[in-house]
Amino acid sequence: MMARPPVLSLLEQSYQDTAEMLGGIGDAGWVAQSGCARWTVRQAGNHLGGALGLLGGIAGGGAIDPSEVDAQRAADIPGERLAGISSLESLVHGWDIASGAAADPFTALLGHLGRRA
């Protein structure tokens, strides 16, 4: 049996931390300005959900609507790289959301990433 790639553990942890942070946002937090220019916390959250859904569809081998992606050949991305992209998406936009909503910006996970780099 093959060993589990480290990127999958990182992906799992980034999703857990992002979900916990999202669950702690109150009503006022969703309308606050996010760390992403011109987006509220809600808009950044919508983008994050859509992007992770699209990446999950690609990982699962599902059909992708070409109007939802650019001309790049998304289906040719190796699974481990796709997991890394998905984890990065979760972390970057999770940080945008957390900073705007005054939520815990998952410092522990970012520290773990720094040690891996």
Backbone as XML, in Angstrom:
<?xml version="1.0"?>
<chain id="A" units="angstrom">
  <residue number="1" name="MET">
    <atom name="N" x="0.844" y="-1.182" z="0.000"/>
    <atom name="CA" x="0.000" y="0.000" z="0.000"/>
    <atom name="C" x="0.888" y="1.243" z="0.000"/>
  </residue>
  <residue number="2" name="MET">
    <atom name="N" x="0.540" y="2.208" z="-0.831"/>
    <atom name="CA" x="1.325" y="3.440" z="-0.927"/>
    <atom name="C" x="1.090" y="4.322" z="0.291"/>
  </residue>
  <residue number="3" name="ALA">
    <atom name="N" x="2.139" y="5.017" z="0.693"/>
    <atom name="CA" x="2.022" y="5.967" z="1.805"/>
    <atom name="C" x="1.178" y="7.159" z="1.358"/>
  </residue>
  <residue number="4" name="ARG">
    <atom name="N" x="0.459" y="7.709" z="2.298"/>
    <atom name="CA" x="-0.376" y="8.874" z="2.007"/>
    <atom name="C" x="0.532" y="10.079" z="1.751"/>
  </residue>
  <residue number="5" name="PRO">
    <atom name="N" x="0.373" y="10.765" z="0.611"/>
    <atom name="CA" x="1.203" y="11.942" z="0.338"/>
    <atom name="C" x="0.984" y="13.016" z="1.407"/>
  </residue>
  <residue number="6" name="PRO">
    <atom name="N" x="2.063" y="13.673" z="1.872"/>
    <atom name="CA" x="1.938" y="14.706" z="2.906"/>
    <atom name="C" x="0.969" y="15.826" z="2.520"/>
  </residue>
  <residue number="7" name="VAL">
    <atom name="N" x="0.852" y="16.104" z="1.225"/>
    <atom name="CA" x="-0.027" y="17.195" z="0.800"/>
    <atom name="C" x="-1.483" y="16.900" z="1.150"/>
  </residue>
  <residue number="8" name="LEU">
    <atom name="N" x="-1.863" y="15.626" z="1.240"/>
    <atom name="CA" x="-3.243" y="15.298" z="1.597"/>
    <atom name="C" x="-3.533" y="15.615" z="3.056"/>
  </residue>
  <residue number="9" name="SER">
    <atom name="N" x="-2.554" y="15.395" z="3.925"/>
    <atom name="CA" x="-2.734" y="15.772" z="5.333"/>
    <atom name="C" x="-2.842" y="17.281" z="5.470"/>
  </residue>
  <residue number="10" name="LEU">
    <atom name="N" x="-2.030" y="18.000" z="4.716"/>
    <atom name="CA" x="-2.084" y="19.457" z="4.726"/>
    <atom name="C" x="-3.434" y="19.947" z="4.208"/>
  </residue>
  <residue number="11" name="LEU">
    <atom name="N" x="-3.926" y="19.332" z="3.145"/>
    <atom name="CA" x="-5.226" y="19.699" z="2.584"/>
    <atom name="C" x="-6.333" y="19.467" z="3.606"/>
  </residue>
  <residue number="12" name="GLU">
    <atom name="N" x="-6.315" y="18.316" z="4.242"/>
    <atom name="CA" x="-7.321" y="17.998" z="5.249"/>
    <atom name="C" x="-7.292" y="19.018" z="6.391"/>
  </residue>
  <residue number="13" name="GLN">
    <atom name="N" x="-6.090" y="19.363" z="6.866"/>
    <atom name="CA" x="-5.963" y="20.323" z="7.964"/>
    <atom name="C" x="-6.420" y="21.715" z="7.540"/>
  </residue>
  <residue number="14" name="SER">
    <atom name="N" x="-6.082" y="22.129" z="6.317"/>
    <atom name="CA" x="-6.500" y="23.465" z="5.870"/>
    <atom name="C" x="-8.016" y="23.545" z="5.747"/>
  </residue>
  <residue number="15" name="TYR">
    <atom name="N" x="-8.650" y="22.477" z="5.269"/>
    <atom name="CA" x="-10.118" y="22.463" z="5.186"/>
    <atom name="C" x="-10.753" y="22.508" z="6.575"/>
  </residue>
  <residue number="16" name="GLN">
    <atom name="N" x="-10.198" y="21.733" z="7.514"/>
    <atom name="CA" x="-10.751" y="21.729" z="8.878"/>
    <atom name="C" x="-10.630" y="23.104" z="9.517"/>
  </residue>
  <residue number="17" name="ASP">
    <atom name="N" x="-9.459" y="23.717" z="9.401"/>
    <atom name="CA" x="-9.250" y="25.033" z="10.004"/>
    <atom name="C" x="-10.132" y="26.091" z="9.356"/>
  </residue>
  <residue number="18" name="THR">
    <atom name="N" x="-10.275" y="26.025" z="8.042"/>
    <atom name="CA" x="-11.125" y="26.992" z="7.346"/>
    <atom name="C" x="-12.583" y="26.805" z="7.743"/>
  </residue>
  <residue number="19" name="ALA">
    <atom name="N" x="-13.040" y="25.563" z="7.835"/>
    <atom name="CA" x="-14.430" y="25.302" z="8.231"/>
    <atom name="C" x="-14.703" y="25.805" z="9.645"/>
  </residue>
  <residue number="20" name="GLU">
    <atom name="N" x="-13.763" y="25.579" z="10.563"/>
    <atom name="CA" x="-13.934" y="26.074" z="11.934"/>
    <atom name="C" x="-14.013" y="27.593" z="11.955"/>
  </residue>
  <residue number="21" name="MET">
    <atom name="N" x="-13.147" y="28.248" z="11.198"/>
    <atom name="CA" x="-13.143" y="29.699" z="11.144"/>
    <atom name="C" x="-14.462" y="30.212" z="10.565"/>
  </residue>
  <residue number="22" name="LEU">
    <atom name="N" x="-14.937" y="29.606" z="9.480"/>
    <atom name="CA" x="-16.196" y="30.035" z="8.860"/>
    <atom name="C" x="-17.367" y="29.866" z="9.820"/>
  </residue>
  <residue number="23" name="GLY">
    <atom name="N" x="-17.350" y="28.784" z="10.585"/>
    <atom name="CA" x="-18.424" y="28.524" z="11.539"/>
    <atom name="C" x="-18.495" y="29.542" z="12.663"/>
  </residue>
  <residue number="24" name="GLY">
    <atom name="N" x="-17.404" y="30.252" z="12.905"/>
    <atom name="CA" x="-17.371" y="31.231" z="13.984"/>
    <atom name="C" x="-17.695" y="32.655" z="13.569"/>
  </residue>
  <residue number="25" name="ILE">
    <atom name="N" x="-18.016" y="32.869" z="12.306"/>
    <atom name="CA" x="-18.304" y="34.228" z="11.835"/>
    <atom name="C" x="-19.741" y="34.598" z="12.176"/>
  </residue>
  <residue number="26" name="GLY">
    <atom name="N" x="-19.906" y="35.721" z="12.838"/>
    <atom name="CA" x="-21.241" y="36.215" z="13.177"/>
    <atom name="C" x="-21.838" y="37.021" z="12.033"/>
  </residue>
  <residue number="27" name="ASP">
    <atom name="N" x="-23.090" y="37.449" z="12.191"/>
    <atom name="CA" x="-23.790" y="38.185" z="11.134"/>
    <atom name="C" x="-23.024" y="39.412" z="10.657"/>
  </residue>
  <residue number="28" name="ALA">
    <atom name="N" x="-22.483" y="40.186" z="11.582"/>
    <atom name="CA" x="-21.767" y="41.405" z="11.206"/>
    <atom name="C" x="-20.485" y="41.087" z="10.442"/>
  </residue>
  <residue number="29" name="GLY">
    <atom name="N" x="-19.885" y="39.954" z="10.729"/>
    <atom name="CA" x="-18.648" y="39.580" z="10.054"/>
    <atom name="C" x="-18.818" y="39.339" z="8.570"/>
  </residue>
  <residue number="30" name="TRP">
    <atom name="N" x="-19.957" y="38.819" z="8.163"/>
    <atom name="CA" x="-20.176" y="38.487" z="6.752"/>
    <atom name="C" x="-20.257" y="39.710" z="5.850"/>
  </residue>
  <residue number="31" name="VAL">
    <atom name="N" x="-20.637" y="40.852" z="6.387"/>
    <atom name="CA" x="-20.755" y="42.059" z="5.556"/>
    <atom name="C" x="-19.514" y="42.945" z="5.656"/>
  </residue>
  <residue number="32" name="ALA">
    <atom name="N" x="-18.538" y="42.551" z="6.469"/>
    <atom name="CA" x="-17.308" y="43.328" z="6.625"/>
    <atom name="C" x="-16.442" y="43.222" z="5.372"/>
  </residue>
  <residue number="33" name="GLN">
    <atom name="N" x="-15.542" y="44.173" z="5.218"/>
    <atom name="CA" x="-14.569" y="44.134" z="4.122"/>
    <atom name="C" x="-13.585" y="42.999" z="4.383"/>
  </residue>
  <residue number="34" name="SER">
    <atom name="N" x="-13.353" y="42.164" z="3.383"/>
    <atom name="CA" x="-12.391" y="41.066" z="3.539"/>
    <atom name="C" x="-10.979" y="41.583" z="3.287"/>
  </residue>
  <residue number="35" name="GLY">
    <atom name="N" x="-10.011" y="40.717" z="3.430"/>
    <atom name="CA" x="-8.633" y="41.060" z="3.107"/>
    <atom name="C" x="-8.381" y="41.104" z="1.613"/>
  </residue>
  <residue number="36" name="CYS">
    <atom name="N" x="-9.373" y="40.762" z="0.816"/>
    <atom name="CA" x="-9.282" y="40.764" z="-0.645"/>
    <atom name="C" x="-9.965" y="42.033" z="-1.162"/>
  </residue>
  <residue number="37" name="ALA">
    <atom name="N" x="-9.225" y="42.856" z="-1.845"/>
    <atom name="CA" x="-9.744" y="44.146" z="-2.310"/>
    <atom name="C" x="-11.075" y="43.999" z="-3.050"/>
  </residue>
  <residue number="38" name="ARG">
    <atom name="N" x="-11.995" y="44.855" z="-2.717"/>
    <atom name="CA" x="-13.324" y="44.970" z="-3.340"/>
    <atom name="C" x="-14.288" y="43.828" z="-3.025"/>
  </residue>
  <residue number="39" name="TRP">
    <atom name="N" x="-13.945" y="42.942" z="-2.108"/>
    <atom name="CA" x="-14.856" y="41.862" z="-1.732"/>
    <atom name="C" x="-15.193" y="41.940" z="-0.256"/>
  </residue>
  <residue number="40" name="THR">
    <atom name="N" x="-16.463" y="41.714" z="0.048"/>
    <atom name="CA" x="-16.851" y="41.543" z="1.447"/>
    <atom name="C" x="-16.455" y="40.128" z="1.871"/>
  </residue>
  <residue number="41" name="VAL">
    <atom name="N" x="-16.580" y="39.856" z="3.144"/>
    <atom name="CA" x="-16.303" y="38.512" z="3.647"/>
    <atom name="C" x="-17.219" y="37.503" z="2.956"/>
  </residue>
  <residue number="42" name="ARG">
    <atom name="N" x="-18.492" y="37.849" z="2.785"/>
    <atom name="CA" x="-19.434" y="36.940" z="2.113"/>
    <atom name="C" x="-18.995" y="36.660" z="0.672"/>
  </residue>
  <residue number="43" name="GLN">
    <atom name="N" x="-18.581" y="37.690" z="-0.053"/>
    <atom name="CA" x="-18.147" y="37.495" z="-1.439"/>
    <atom name="C" x="-16.892" y="36.621" z="-1.513"/>
  </residue>
  <residue number="44" name="ALA">
    <atom name="N" x="-15.958" y="36.843" z="-0.597"/>
    <atom name="CA" x="-14.755" y="36.002" z="-0.565"/>
    <atom name="C" x="-15.132" y="34.555" z="-0.226"/>
  </residue>
  <residue number="45" name="GLY">
    <atom name="N" x="-16.081" y="34.383" z="0.686"/>
    <atom name="CA" x="-16.557" y="33.041" z="1.024"/>
    <atom name="C" x="-17.235" y="32.359" z="-0.150"/>
  </residue>
  <residue number="46" name="ASN">
    <atom name="N" x="-18.025" y="33.119" z="-0.907"/>
    <atom name="CA" x="-18.670" y="32.555" z="-2.097"/>
    <atom name="C" x="-17.631" y="32.124" z="-3.129"/>
  </residue>
  <residue number="47" name="HIS">
    <atom name="N" x="-16.607" y="32.951" z="-3.313"/>
    <atom name="CA" x="-15.539" y="32.593" z="-4.247"/>
    <atom name="C" x="-14.827" y="31.322" z="-3.785"/>
  </residue>
  <residue number="48" name="LEU">
    <atom name="N" x="-14.511" y="31.269" z="-2.501"/>
    <atom name="CA" x="-13.821" y="30.102" z="-1.956"/>
    <atom name="C" x="-14.652" y="28.839" z="-2.161"/>
  </residue>
  <residue number="49" name="GLY">
    <atom name="N" x="-15.935" y="28.903" z="-1.846"/>
    <atom name="CA" x="-16.804" y="27.739" z="-2.029"/>
    <atom name="C" x="-16.875" y="27.292" z="-3.479"/>
  </residue>
  <residue number="50" name="GLY">
    <atom name="N" x="-17.000" y="28.250" z="-4.387"/>
    <atom name="CA" x="-17.058" y="27.917" z="-5.810"/>
    <atom name="C" x="-15.760" y="27.315" z="-6.318"/>
  </residue>
  <residue number="51" name="ALA">
    <atom name="N" x="-14.640" y="27.902" z="-5.903"/>
    <atom name="CA" x="-13.336" y="27.405" z="-6.351"/>
    <atom name="C" x="-13.074" y="25.999" z="-5.828"/>
  </residue>
  <residue number="52" name="LEU">
    <atom name="N" x="-13.380" y="25.769" z="-4.551"/>
    <atom name="CA" x="-13.147" y="24.433" z="-3.993"/>
    <atom name="C" x="-14.085" y="23.407" z="-4.615"/>
  </residue>
  <residue number="53" name="GLY">
    <atom name="N" x="-15.306" y="23.820" z="-4.938"/>
    <atom name="CA" x="-16.227" y="22.920" z="-5.630"/>
    <atom name="C" x="-15.714" y="22.541" z="-7.011"/>
  </residue>
  <residue number="54" name="LEU">
    <atom name="N" x="-15.176" y="23.522" z="-7.730"/>
    <atom name="CA" x="-14.621" y="23.269" z="-9.056"/>
    <atom name="C" x="-13.410" y="22.344" z="-8.964"/>
  </residue>
  <residue number="55" name="LEU">
    <atom name="N" x="-12.514" y="22.623" z="-8.021"/>
    <atom name="CA" x="-11.337" y="21.769" z="-7.849"/>
    <atom name="C" x="-11.726" y="20.353" z="-7.439"/>
  </residue>
  <residue number="56" name="GLY">
    <atom name="N" x="-12.740" y="20.228" z="-6.590"/>
    <atom name="CA" x="-13.223" y="18.903" z="-6.204"/>
    <atom name="C" x="-13.796" y="18.147" z="-7.389"/>
  </residue>
  <residue number="57" name="GLY">
    <atom name="N" x="-14.492" y="18.862" z="-8.262"/>
    <atom name="CA" x="-15.032" y="18.235" z="-9.468"/>
    <atom name="C" x="-13.933" y="17.717" z="-10.379"/>
  </residue>
  <residue number="58" name="ILE">
    <atom name="N" x="-12.879" y="18.513" z="-10.518"/>
    <atom name="CA" x="-11.748" y="18.087" z="-11.342"/>
    <atom name="C" x="-11.090" y="16.857" z="-10.725"/>
  </residue>
  <residue number="59" name="ALA">
    <atom name="N" x="-10.874" y="16.903" z="-9.410"/>
    <atom name="CA" x="-10.231" y="15.777" z="-8.724"/>
    <atom name="C" x="-11.054" y="14.501" z="-8.848"/>
  </residue>
  <residue number="60" name="GLY">
    <atom name="N" x="-12.370" y="14.638" z="-8.853"/>
    <atom name="CA" x="-13.249" y="13.483" z="-8.956"/>
    <atom name="C" x="-13.470" y="13.004" z="-10.376"/>
  </residue>
  <residue number="61" name="GLY">
    <atom name="N" x="-12.842" y="13.670" z="-11.337"/>
    <atom name="CA" x="-12.968" y="13.255" z="-12.729"/>
    <atom name="C" x="-14.260" y="13.687" z="-13.384"/>
  </residue>
  <residue number="62" name="GLY">
    <atom name="N" x="-14.994" y="14.594" z="-12.739"/>
    <atom name="CA" x="-16.253" y="15.063" z="-13.303"/>
    <atom name="C" x="-16.055" y="15.966" z="-14.503"/>
  </residue>
  <residue number="63" name="ALA">
    <atom name="N" x="-17.115" y="16.123" z="-15.263"/>
    <atom name="CA" x="-17.083" y="17.007" z="-16.428"/>
    <atom name="C" x="-17.056" y="18.458" z="-15.959"/>
  </residue>
  <residue number="64" name="ILE">
    <atom name="N" x="-16.258" y="19.264" z="-16.619"/>
    <atom name="CA" x="-16.122" y="20.672" z="-16.289"/>
    <atom name="C" x="-16.749" y="21.497" z="-17.404"/>
  </residue>
  <residue number="65" name="ASP">
    <atom name="N" x="-17.598" y="22.438" z="-17.020"/>
    <atom name="CA" x="-18.197" y="23.359" z="-17.982"/>
    <atom name="C" x="-17.118" y="24.348" z="-18.410"/>
  </residue>
  <residue number="66" name="PRO">
    <atom name="N" x="-16.733" y="24.361" z="-19.692"/>
    <atom name="CA" x="-15.661" y="25.253" z="-20.143"/>
    <atom name="C" x="-15.905" y="26.727" z="-19.830"/>
  </residue>
  <residue number="67" name="SER">
    <atom name="N" x="-17.150" y="27.130" z="-19.695"/>
    <atom name="CA" x="-17.423" y="28.533" z="-19.391"/>
    <atom name="C" x="-17.040" y="28.884" z="-17.951"/>
  </residue>
  <residue number="68" name="GLU">
    <atom name="N" x="-16.794" y="27.882" z="-17.104"/>
    <atom name="CA" x="-16.431" y="28.119" z="-15.707"/>
    <atom name="C" x="-14.925" y="28.202" z="-15.486"/>
  </residue>
  <residue number="69" name="VAL">
    <atom name="N" x="-14.137" y="27.873" z="-16.478"/>
    <atom name="CA" x="-12.681" y="27.911" z="-16.339"/>
    <atom name="C" x="-12.069" y="28.598" z="-17.550"/>
  </residue>
  <residue number="70" name="ASP">
    <atom name="N" x="-10.798" y="28.958" z="-17.442"/>
    <atom name="CA" x="-10.142" y="29.554" z="-18.600"/>
    <atom name="C" x="-9.713" y="28.449" z="-19.559"/>
  </residue>
  <residue number="71" name="ALA">
    <atom name="N" x="-8.963" y="28.800" z="-20.555"/>
    <atom name="CA" x="-8.614" y="27.848" z="-21.608"/>
    <atom name="C" x="-7.589" y="26.802" z="-21.177"/>
  </residue>
  <residue number="72" name="GLN">
    <atom name="N" x="-7.068" y="26.916" z="-19.971"/>
    <atom name="CA" x="-6.082" y="25.959" z="-19.495"/>
    <atom name="C" x="-6.689" y="24.560" z="-19.398"/>
  </residue>
  <residue number="73" name="ARG">
    <atom name="N" x="-5.902" y="23.551" z="-19.609"/>
    <atom name="CA" x="-6.385" y="22.172" z="-19.579"/>
    <atom name="C" x="-6.377" y="21.648" z="-18.151"/>
  </residue>
  <residue number="74" name="ALA">
    <atom name="N" x="-7.426" y="21.940" z="-17.436"/>
    <atom name="CA" x="-7.511" y="21.592" z="-16.014"/>
    <atom name="C" x="-7.436" y="20.085" z="-15.774"/>
  </residue>
  <residue number="75" name="ALA">
    <atom name="N" x="-7.919" y="19.285" z="-16.688"/>
    <atom name="CA" x="-7.967" y="17.840" z="-16.472"/>
    <atom name="C" x="-6.581" y="17.200" z="-16.466"/>
  </residue>
  <residue number="76" name="ASP">
    <atom name="N" x="-5.565" y="17.907" z="-16.941"/>
    <atom name="CA" x="-4.224" y="17.342" z="-16.997"/>
    <atom name="C" x="-3.395" y="17.624" z="-15.742"/>
  </residue>
  <residue number="77" name="ILE">
    <atom name="N" x="-3.990" y="18.177" z="-14.707"/>
    <atom name="CA" x="-3.266" y="18.499" z="-13.479"/>
    <atom name="C" x="-3.135" y="17.234" z="-12.631"/>
  </residue>
  <residue number="78" name="PRO">
    <atom name="N" x="-1.903" y="16.855" z="-12.242"/>
    <atom name="CA" x="-1.735" y="15.676" z="-11.380"/>
    <atom name="C" x="-2.452" y="15.869" z="-10.043"/>
  </residue>
  <residue number="79" name="GLY">
    <atom name="N" x="-2.947" y="14.786" z="-9.482"/>
    <atom name="CA" x="-3.726" y="14.852" z="-8.247"/>
    <atom name="C" x="-3.016" y="15.522" z="-7.092"/>
  </residue>
  <residue number="80" name="GLU">
    <atom name="N" x="-1.729" y="15.232" z="-6.913"/>
    <atom name="CA" x="-0.998" y="15.837" z="-5.799"/>
    <atom name="C" x="-0.881" y="17.352" z="-5.981"/>
  </residue>
  <residue number="81" name="ARG">
    <atom name="N" x="-0.674" y="17.802" z="-7.206"/>
    <atom name="CA" x="-0.611" y="19.242" z="-7.468"/>
    <atom name="C" x="-1.980" y="19.875" z="-7.253"/>
  </residue>
  <residue number="82" name="LEU">
    <atom name="N" x="-3.024" y="19.197" z="-7.669"/>
    <atom name="CA" x="-4.379" y="19.701" z="-7.475"/>
    <atom name="C" x="-4.690" y="19.851" z="-5.987"/>
  </residue>
  <residue number="83" name="ALA">
    <atom name="N" x="-4.250" y="18.896" z="-5.176"/>
    <atom name="CA" x="-4.447" y="18.992" z="-3.727"/>
    <atom name="C" x="-3.698" y="20.190" z="-3.165"/>
  </residue>
  <residue number="84" name="GLY">
    <atom name="N" x="-2.501" y="20.446" z="-3.659"/>
    <atom name="CA" x="-1.739" y="21.608" z="-3.217"/>
    <atom name="C" x="-2.414" y="22.912" z="-3.593"/>
  </residue>
  <residue number="85" name="ILE">
    <atom name="N" x="-2.943" y="22.991" z="-4.804"/>
    <atom name="CA" x="-3.665" y="24.182" z="-5.259"/>
    <atom name="C" x="-4.899" y="24.400" z="-4.395"/>
  </residue>
  <residue number="86" name="SER">
    <atom name="N" x="-5.620" y="23.342" z="-4.133"/>
    <atom name="CA" x="-6.837" y="23.432" z="-3.331"/>
    <atom name="C" x="-6.525" y="23.887" z="-1.909"/>
  </residue>
  <residue number="87" name="SER">
    <atom name="N" x="-5.451" y="23.352" z="-1.338"/>
    <atom name="CA" x="-5.042" y="23.760" z="0.004"/>
    <atom name="C" x="-4.653" y="25.230" z="0.027"/>
  </residue>
  <residue number="88" name="LEU">
    <atom name="N" x="-3.918" y="25.665" z="-0.974"/>
    <atom name="CA" x="-3.516" y="27.068" z="-1.063"/>
    <atom name="C" x="-4.731" y="27.975" z="-1.215"/>
  </residue>
  <residue number="89" name="GLU">
    <atom name="N" x="-5.681" y="27.573" z="-2.025"/>
    <atom name="CA" x="-6.919" y="28.348" z="-2.203"/>
    <atom name="C" x="-7.644" y="28.500" z="-0.868"/>
  </residue>
  <residue number="90" name="SER">
    <atom name="N" x="-7.728" y="27.406" z="-0.130"/>
    <atom name="CA" x="-8.379" y="27.431" z="1.177"/>
    <atom name="C" x="-7.653" y="28.367" z="2.136"/>
  </residue>
  <residue number="91" name="LEU">
    <atom name="N" x="-6.341" y="28.316" z="2.135"/>
    <atom name="CA" x="-5.563" y="29.145" z="3.055"/>
    <atom name="C" x="-5.592" y="30.623" z="2.684"/>
  </residue>
  <residue number="92" name="VAL">
    <atom name="N" x="-5.363" y="30.930" z="1.415"/>
    <atom name="CA" x="-5.303" y="32.334" z="0.994"/>
    <atom name="C" x="-6.642" y="33.020" z="1.213"/>
  </residue>
  <residue number="93" name="HIS">
    <atom name="N" x="-7.707" y="32.422" z="0.703"/>
    <atom name="CA" x="-9.010" y="33.074" z="0.852"/>
    <atom name="C" x="-9.564" y="32.893" z="2.260"/>
  </residue>
  <residue number="94" name="GLY">
    <atom name="N" x="-9.161" y="31.834" z="2.937"/>
    <atom name="CA" x="-9.519" y="31.708" z="4.345"/>
    <atom name="C" x="-8.921" y="32.842" z="5.156"/>
  </residue>
  <residue number="95" name="TRP">
    <atom name="N" x="-7.692" y="33.203" z="4.838"/>
    <atom name="CA" x="-7.045" y="34.331" z="5.517"/>
    <atom name="C" x="-7.783" y="35.630" z="5.199"/>
  </residue>
  <residue number="96" name="ASP">
    <atom name="N" x="-8.137" y="35.840" z="3.919"/>
    <atom name="CA" x="-8.903" y="37.037" z="3.531"/>
    <atom name="C" x="-10.185" y="37.142" z="4.346"/>
  </residue>
  <residue number="97" name="ILE">
    <atom name="N" x="-10.884" y="36.030" z="4.467"/>
    <atom name="CA" x="-12.155" y="35.998" z="5.194"/>
    <atom name="C" x="-11.917" y="36.244" z="6.679"/>
  </residue>
  <residue number="98" name="ALA">
    <atom name="N" x="-10.948" y="35.543" z="7.248"/>
    <atom name="CA" x="-10.674" y="35.670" z="8.685"/>
    <atom name="C" x="-10.254" y="37.085" z="9.056"/>
  </residue>
  <residue number="99" name="SER">
    <atom name="N" x="-9.421" y="37.704" z="8.238"/>
    <atom name="CA" x="-8.959" y="39.051" z="8.575"/>
    <atom name="C" x="-10.095" y="40.055" z="8.500"/>
  </residue>
  <residue number="100" name="GLY">
    <atom name="N" x="-11.008" y="39.892" z="7.562"/>
    <atom name="CA" x="-12.146" y="40.799" z="7.452"/>
    <atom name="C" x="-13.189" y="40.587" z="8.528"/>
  </residue>
  <residue number="101" name="ALA">
    <atom name="N" x="-13.385" y="39.347" z="8.926"/>
    <atom name="CA" x="-14.426" y="39.016" z="9.902"/>
    <atom name="C" x="-13.895" y="39.022" z="11.330"/>
  </residue>
  <residue number="102" name="ALA">
    <atom name="N" x="-12.644" y="39.407" z="11.502"/>
    <atom name="CA" x="-12.001" y="39.411" z="12.819"/>
    <atom name="C" x="-12.072" y="38.034" z="13.474"/>
  </residue>
  <residue number="103" name="ALA">
    <atom name="N" x="-11.934" y="36.994" z="12.653"/>
    <atom name="CA" x="-11.934" y="35.613" z="13.142"/>
    <atom name="C" x="-10.484" y="35.169" z="13.340"/>
  </residue>
  <residue number="104" name="ASP">
    <atom name="N" x="-10.297" y="34.057" z="14.039"/>
    <atom name="CA" x="-8.961" y="33.511" z="14.248"/>
    <atom name="C" x="-8.354" y="33.142" z="12.893"/>
  </residue>
  <residue number="105" name="PRO">
    <atom name="N" x="-7.244" y="33.771" z="12.505"/>
    <atom name="CA" x="-6.671" y="33.505" z="11.179"/>
    <atom name="C" x="-5.790" y="32.262" z="11.118"/>
  </residue>
  <residue number="106" name="PHE">
    <atom name="N" x="-6.197" y="31.209" z="11.773"/>
    <atom name="CA" x="-5.518" y="29.906" z="11.801"/>
    <atom name="C" x="-4.003" y="29.991" z="11.811"/>
  </residue>
  <residue number="107" name="THR">
    <atom name="N" x="-3.486" y="30.649" z="12.843"/>
    <atom name="CA" x="-2.049" y="30.836" z="13.018"/>
    <atom name="C" x="-1.306" y="29.508" z="13.125"/>
  </residue>
  <residue number="108" name="ALA">
    <atom name="N" x="-1.900" y="28.525" z="13.773"/>
    <atom name="CA" x="-1.225" y="27.232" z="13.944"/>
    <atom name="C" x="-0.952" y="26.573" z="12.599"/>
  </residue>
  <residue number="109" name="LEU">
    <atom name="N" x="-1.922" y="26.601" z="11.694"/>
    <atom name="CA" x="-1.721" y="25.978" z="10.388"/>
    <atom name="C" x="-0.674" y="26.739" z="9.589"/>
  </residue>
  <residue number="110" name="LEU">
    <atom name="N" x="-0.695" y="28.058" z="9.645"/>
    <atom name="CA" x="0.298" y="28.833" z="8.913"/>
    <atom name="C" x="1.701" y="28.561" z="9.450"/>
  </residue>
  <residue number="111" name="GLY">
    <atom name="N" x="1.818" y="28.356" z="10.753"/>
    <atom name="CA" x="3.107" y="27.991" z="11.336"/>
    <atom name="C" x="3.586" y="26.648" z="10.820"/>
  </residue>
  <residue number="112" name="HIS">
    <atom name="N" x="2.667" y="25.699" z="10.688"/>
    <atom name="CA" x="2.998" y="24.378" z="10.151"/>
    <atom name="C" x="3.488" y="24.508" z="8.710"/>
  </residue>
  <residue number="113" name="LEU">
    <atom name="N" x="2.830" y="25.335" z="7.922"/>
    <atom name="CA" x="3.238" y="25.536" z="6.534"/>
    <atom name="C" x="4.633" y="26.141" z="6.459"/>
  </residue>
  <residue number="114" name="GLY">
    <atom name="N" x="4.914" y="27.093" z="7.343"/>
    <atom name="CA" x="6.224" y="27.729" z="7.355"/>
    <atom name="C" x="7.342" y="26.738" z="7.639"/>
  </residue>
  <residue number="115" name="ARG">
    <atom name="N" x="7.093" y="25.779" z="8.498"/>
    <atom name="CA" x="8.105" y="24.767" z="8.810"/>
    <atom name="C" x="8.329" y="23.830" z="7.631"/>
  </residue>
  <residue number="116" name="ARG">
    <atom name="N" x="7.301" y="23.611" z="6.810"/>
    <atom name="CA" x="7.430" y="22.717" z="5.653"/>
    <atom name="C" x="8.184" y="23.380" z="4.508"/>
  </residue>
  <residue number="117" name="ALA">
    <atom name="N" x="8.131" y="24.703" z="4.431"/>
    <atom name="CA" x="8.724" y="25.431" z="3.296"/>
    <atom name="C" x="10.239" y="25.399" z="3.319"/>
  </residue>
</chain>
